Amino acid sequence: MAMVRGLLADMLVQSNNLSKDGDFSMMDMLHHVTSGFKVMCSNYAYGGIDELRQACGGAGYTLSSGITFIQQDIAPYMTFEGVSVVMT
């Protein structure tokens, strides 16, 4: 994950430097990469929250655990912009 984040940061810096000179050629590629990264992060977040809930057993479903609120916040990210398979 850190390697992907580093590559993404490098691409962003390079794109910003090019755009200062009016060259927007990297925008398309940057859009595709960040869309895929969004899917990957959403999947990891949702999977992690669900694993946490399962590890707590039945207590993971209770409102007092707080996990249900987090899961409700994270779940829509999987489909906010359509089916994530398309973005991947």
Secondary structure, 3 states (H helix, E strand, C coil): CHHHHHHHHHHHHHHHHHHHCCCCCCHHHHHHHHHHHHHHHHHHHHHHHHHHHHHCHHHHHCHHHCHHHHHHHHHHHHCCCCCHHHHC
